[in-house]
Amino acid sequence: MSDREIVTVDPRLGAALPAAAVRTVAAADQVRLHPDLPADVAAAFARDLGAVDPEAPEGDGTVVELVPGEAGAPAGAELLEAVRVMDRLRSPGGCPWDAAQTPASLLRYLVEETYELYDAVADDDRVAVREELGDVLLQVLFHARIAEEDAADPFGIDAVAGELVAKLVSRHPHVFGDGGTITGAVMSPGEQQVRWEELKAVEKRRDSALDGVAQAQPAAALVAKYLSRSRRAGVPDDLLAGASEDPLYAAAAGHADPEGHLRAAAAELARRVRGAEAAARAAGDDPAALDDDGWRRYWPT
């Protein structure tokens, strides 16, 4: 007769055991798989632990059964599920549209989703922010999954995350110190920004303060980024001011976030126009009616 114990595992974590159950499973005479475990997770447990399927005869001694459930998964567990779903969509038998995409074909979606997230944050719409963050995350997962298939230089989402972790740790020595040791040192936000740029320049071995600035961003934001980089590098103001006499350049130079400033102005303009249109309708006129030539006129005459 066997002693039987149940261990709950979270399929979202793949073939990972709860830390408290590792010794119990290691000491078991037999590890059995519950029939409700996803096939890929069950296969991984069978490979890694020698676990047997539910149809196998139950052995003697201590028997542990791995049962699916929520086992107090850490933050980020759903990210693993998102990776699994993306892999399924891109794999044979998945979605034909997803399988046909390339990094180039996805670029417009990356831009669209980023702007939609921008709008949601600017509007302080919590529901929309959550949704649009997911859409941007999808683009990251999509590009990383496609990158796995590159014959010359394949990499996946783990490489992306690993490089991000290494970057965050190395660029925050005031938090992690050398080798990841937490120091508790305090820096002002301005000092942190300067130090970030200094560390980034060393990592990237850049020849210019302007190297690495994204060229695809809107012109106003591009000018502001060039100016902020140049000023931090000590470029004289007269050299920067002489780049253009265009008033748009001067406007961009006068704001830390000219794109946000212009978007706020656009929102105010839209508010005024819509308000005037609503007032015209209330007065009995239709500001969107067609005139005699077939054009829409927006203001009562």
CORMO-V314441 format. One line per field, one symbol per residue. ss: DSSP state (H for helix, E for strand, L for the rest). phi: phi as a letter, one per 20 degrees, with the letter a starting at -180 (. if undefined). burial: 1 if it has 16 or more other C-alpha atoms within 10 Angstrom, else 0. A space follows every 50 residues. Layout:
# CORMO-V314441
ss: ???
phi: ???
burial: ???
This chain:
# CORMO-V314441
ss: LEEEEEEEELHHHLLLLLHHHHHHHHHLLEEEELLLLLHHHHHHHHHHHL LELLLLLLLLEEEEEEEELLLLLLLLHHHHHHHHHHHHHHLLLLLHHHHH LLHHHHHHHHHHHHHHHHHHHHLLLHHHHHHHHHHHHHHHHHHHHHHLLL LLLLLLHHHHHHHHHHHHHHLLHHHHLHHHLLLLLLLLHHHHHHHHHHHH HHHHLLLLLLLLLLLLLLHHHHHHHHHHHHHHLLLLHHHHHLLLLLHHHH HHHLLLLHHHHHHHHHHHHHHHHHHHHHHHHHLLLLLLLELLLLLELLLL L
phi: .dedcdcedegfemedeggfdfffffeffbdddffefggffffffffedm fdffefffeenedddedfredmffgofffffffffffffeegneegfffe fcgffegffffffffffgffffelefffgfffgfffggffffffffffef febfbcffffffffffffffecffdemfmnffdmfdcfgffffffgffff fffeleecfefnffeefggffffffgffffffenfffffffefaefffff fffecfcfffffffffffffffffffffffffenddfdfeefenefddcf d
burial: 00000011111111101000000010010111110010001110110000 11100001000111111100100000000001100110110000000000 00000000010011011111100000011001101101101111111000 00001110000000000011111111100000000000000100111011 10000000100000000001111111111100000000000000000010 01100001100000000000000000100100001110000000000100 0
